[in-house]
Structures are given as C-alpha cells and as structure tokens.
Amino acid sequence: MIAAEYLNNFFLGYLPYVALTVLATGLIYRTIRRNNTIQASSSQFISNDKSLRWGSTLFHYAILLVLLGHILGLLTPEWLYNWFMTNETKRLLAILMGSISGAAALVGITLLVVRRFSNKRVWATSKIQDYVIVVLLLVQISLGLWCTYITTQSSLEDYMAMEYWAQGIFIFEPDSWKYIADADLIYKLHIVNGFLIFIIFPFTKLMHMIMVPVLYAIDHFRK
C-alpha cells in the first residue's frame, strides 16, 4: 500500500508540475531563439506526399480538438457548466466528442507514423526524439480512446474524479492525486504518457504546431 501511494503521489501529483515546467520553459526558449527551421524541416516533403499531407492535416486539426476538449472538460468549474448542463450530460458530450476527435486523430497519427518510418527522405531528416514523440502520440491517442470506452462503462463519480484531480493540480492542491488513486490503470497510463509527451515535445519538430502561430502573432503585434 505504501509503495502504491508513493507511485500515485509521484506520477499523479509531482510529475504534472515537472512536465508543465519543462513544457513552458521549452516553449519560451524556442520562442526566444525563433528556430524557424522547425517548420521548414517538418514540412518540406509533405507537399509532395499526399498521404503525409492528409495525415498531417487530419492529425493537427483533430489533436487540437482533443486538447481543447481536455482543457475545457477538465478545468471548467462544475458550478459554471452546471448553469446549462448536468454532470451526466457533460459526460455524454465528452464521450461523443472524444470518440469522434480521437478516432480522427488516430487515423492521422497512424498515417504519419507509417510515412515517417517508410519515407526515406523524412527518415533522413528526423532525429530520434521525432520518432519517440510520434510513437508516444500513437500510444496516447489509443489509450485515450480506450479511456473513452471505459468511461461509457464506469460511474459518473469515476468520471468526475478526473475533473477534481485536474483542478486540484491547477490550484496546487497537494493531495489531489487521491481523487484518482483507485482509477483504472488505463487512465493512469494515459495521464503519465501524456505528461511524458509534454516533457519531450519542446525538443521535437512538432514544436511548429505552437511556434508558427505564436511567432506569427508576435510579428503581427510588432508591425
């Protein structure tokens, strides 16, 4: 029991802060450096590869919807959304939107993984962290869809526990991990893998997903 509590505390209590710190620091550092080779090296072969282009477009839009769903779903206070929907309605909406956007993201990332490992030109310009991140993303999206299925079978209390945990992390509640200490292992793997992606993300070519709009906004503001 002590070992389980230690692991839960570390992975569900401390790891989120480590991952978010690394992610924020990496984003700031790369923004200051203005490493424009991120976009060029990531996309110079996409225009000539239809499957890579479709996979990239589908993945980018779908993963943004997934991220938006996670942020709004986990961090919106219960008292706020209870003005216009019940907790059960929110759960059903999360299942529906998560299934659609997750399935689209899975198709997109699968195409990207296949092309990254089979396209010699992409292979030649990629680093080890680029392969690690796409594999982790494939695993993450698969786990996310699995979690969505589990949510359809679990209780409303189990679903709400995830929200309480995320909001506890956000407000620096020290024992927030206890909300999901008894959660299904798949949920925990999804959480831990997600934060591992946060840690690796700033050092990969996928940085262009954030860097391009950020740098565009900075340049537009300066003008």
Stockholm file with secondary structure:
# STOCKHOLM 1.0

chainA/1-223         MIAAEYLNNFFLGYLPYVALTVLATGLIYRTIRRNNTIQASSSQFISNDKSLRWGSTLFHYAILLVLLGHILGLLTPEWLYNWFMTNETKRLLAILMGSISGAAALVGITLLVVRRFSNKRVWATSKIQDYVIVVLLLVQISLGLWCTYITTQSSLEDYMAMEYWAQGIFIFEPDSWKYIADADLIYKLHIVNGFLIFIIFPFTKLMHMIMVPVLYAIDHFRK
#=GR chainA/1-223 SS CHHHHHHHHIIIIIHHHHHHHHHHHHHHHHHHHTCTHHHHHHHTTGGGCHHHHHHHHHHHHHHHHHHHHHHHHHHSCHHHHTTTCCHHHHHHHHHHHHHHHHHHHHHHHHHHHHHHHHCHHHHHHCCHHHHHHHHHHHHHHHHHHHHHHHHHHSCHHHHHHHHHHHHHHHTTCTTGGGGGTTSCHHHHHHHHHHHHHHHHGGGSGGGHHHHHHHHHHHHHHHC
#=GC SS_cons         CHHHHHHHHIIIIIHHHHHHHHHHHHHHHHHHHTCTHHHHHHHTTGGGCHHHHHHHHHHHHHHHHHHHHHHHHHHSCHHHHTTTCCHHHHHHHHHHHHHHHHHHHHHHHHHHHHHHHHCHHHHHHCCHHHHHHHHHHHHHHHHHHHHHHHHHHSCHHHHHHHHHHHHHHHTTCTTGGGGGTTSCHHHHHHHHHHHHHHHHGGGSGGGHHHHHHHHHHHHHHHC
//
